């Protein structure tokens, strides 16, 4: 399976399909300027109105 960055030039390659949820996680990562845990990142996504599960956040960050 090929890997490709999900966004930006500094993003690490991600395995799996390119989905709306993964794009939302990547966008949230681009917005934060300091370390965030997966749970904190999930909270950021919820406050932005993105419907992304905590498991998806963990899997995207792996």
N, C-alpha and C positions, 0 to 999 in steps of 0.2 A: 504494500500500500504506500503510495507516495505521500510525502508530507509537504506542507506549504505554510508559510506564515499566515496568521489569521488577520493581522492588520499591522500597519506600520513597518518600518525597516528594522526595528529593534525587537520585534516579537519573535519568540522562539517557534520553531515548527510544531505543528499540532497534528496528532494522528486523528483519523476519523473524518467524518463528513464536515463540511463547512455549513453551519446552521445559523439561524437567526440568534439562538441562545449563545452560541460560541462567539458570534460577532458582538453581542451585547457585553459579554464578559471582557472581550478584548478592548472594547470602547471604554468600559469602566476602568480597566487597568491603565489605559492611556491617560485618563483624567486624574487619577490619584498620583500624588507626588511623593508618597512615603509608603512604607510597608503596611499592608492590610492583610489580615487573616482571611481565609476563605469565607468565614462567617460574616466578617465585616464587609467584605466585597459583596456578599449576597444581600446584606442590608442596604448597601448603596444601590444595587440593582432594583430592589423592592421599592425604595424611595423614588427612584427614577420612573417607576411604573413598568419595568421590564419583568416579564413572567419567566423567571429562570429558577430552576430548582437548585437547592444547595448541592445535591449530588452532581449536577451538571457543572457547577462552579469548581468543585473538587476535581472532577475528571478533566476539565479544561486546563486547570493549573498543573496537572501531572506532567 
